[in-house]
């Protein structure tokens, strides 16, 4: 059964004369993940045109999202898309914004976000706690992203990693044993 949010998002896109919603598996998985873990405070790095932001913020009307997009053209498209969306979304062009909250989840789109990997790793791990998770899209788009993924899963802070081929999810809950899973998605 389709989730309620998929219909709402498709209708919103039609009403705002946006390109037809190509509901892909990454968008639906990101919605289901935020809904399942009740993520309210979200950090999105590499928002692109903003479509995935609609999915990750639609799980709760109380969600708060800091969305980072460094490309001016994509940021302008995202601003237009967020304008009528009834969620608390702050769009910024800062590569590493200062946050006044610990994110429940961090969405990192490696297709839209390219920065120094060591700085990125330091920034990510300074903004997570045991209850956080990191959702990474594009872990196998280029060799550089594959190396970043391998660095991330080797970190002691990462307890569970789920490799879904193009998508990776990291968890930090110390109640579990350290495991790296590879799943077909």
N, C-alpha and C positions, 0 to 999 in steps of 0.2 A: 504494500500500500504506500502511496506517496505521502510524504509528510505535509502538514498544513503549510509550512513555510515555502515549499516549492511553488505552490499555487499563488501565494501572496507575492513572492518575488517576481514571478512571471507576469502577474497583473501589474505590479509596480513598474516593471520595465516597459510594458506596452503603453501604460498611461504617460510615461515620460519620454516616449519616442526614442527609446534606447534600442540598440540592436537586439534581435531576438535572443532570448535566453538559451544558451547552449548548456544546459544543465549537465555538467560532466561529473565524473565520479569523484574527483578531488573536492569539488564544491559540496557535493552531498555528504561526503565523508567528513569534511570539516564541520558542516552543520551538525551532523549526528554526534561527532566527538564533543563539540561545545555543549550540546544539549545533554548528553549523557553525564558529563562531568560538571554540569551546572556552572559553566565558566561565565563569570560576570565582568571581570577585569581582564581585558584582552589587549595585547600588543601585537600589531601586525607590521611586519617588515617586508616591504616590497608589495604594496597594495595593487600596483598596476592600475587598471581602469576602475577598480573598486568593486567588481562583481562578487569576488569571494568575501569581501567585507559585509555585503548584504547577508550572505549565508551565515557567517559566524556571529553576527549580531542579532539575527532573527530568532535565535533560540530563547532569548529573554528580552523583554522590553526594558529591563533594568541594567542591561549590559552597557559597559563603558569601554570604548575602544580608542586606542591611540594608533593611528594608521600612518605609516611612513611610506612616502613615495618621493624619490629624488628626481625622477624625470619630470620636467615641467609639463609636457604634453599629456602624459598619463595622469599627473596630479590634477590638471584642469578637468579632464574627463571624470575623474573620481569625485571632484568637488561638485560637479553637475549631478552626478548620480546620488551623492549623499544629501543633497539639498532638501529633498522632500521625504527622506527616510527618517522615520521617527525614532531614532536611536542616538545616543550620545557618542558621536564619532568626532575625534579631533584629528585632522589631517595635517601632517607636518612634512617638511622637506629635510629636517635634521636626520643625519644618518643614525645617530645614537641619542634619542631624546631622553631627557631627565624625566623620570616618572615619579608621581606622588603616591604610587601604589605598587604592590607586588602583583604582577599579572598572574591570573589563574592559568592562562595559557599564552603562548607566544606562537604566532603563525609566521613562518619564514618562507617566503617564496624566492628561491634561488634563481628563478628565471628573470625576476624583476629587480633583484637586490644584489648588487655586487660591491662588496667592500673588502678590506683586508681581513683575511680569515682569522688571524690571531686576535685582532681587536674585536671582531664579531664574537668569538668564543668567550673572551673576557666579559663583554657586555651581556651576552646571554646568561652566563652563569652568575653574574652579579644581580640578575633580576629574576631568579627562580628560587623556590623553596620546595619542601617535600611534597606539597600539594599541587605544584605546578606541572604542566607538561608542555613540550615543544613539538609542534607539528611543522614538518619541513617538506615543502614541495620542490621537486627538481633535484633530488640527491644524485641522480645519474645523468644529468643533462650534459655535463662536461667533466673532464678529468679533475679539474679543480674542485668541483662540487663533491665528487666521489672522495677525494682526499679529506675535505672538510667533514663529511659524514663519518669517515673512519676515525678522525681525530675526536669527534664528539662522542662516539660510542665507547671509546677507550677511556674517557674521563671517569674518575672514581665517583663523581657525583651522579652519573647516569646509572640507574639501577636496572631499568628495563628499556631495551630499544626494540622497536618493531620496524623491520625493513620490509616495505610493501613494494619494492622495486623503484618506483619513481617518488614515492612518498615515504618519509620516515617519521616515527613518533618516539619521543623520549620521555621517560617517567623517572621521578626522583624519590619515590617513596621507599624509605629504608626498611620498611616492614617486610619487603620481598628480597629474594636472593637475586644477585646480579645475573641477568640473562639477556642474550641477544637473539631475537626471533626473526626468521625470514618467512614471510607469508606471501601467498599468491593473492594479488588484488587486481 
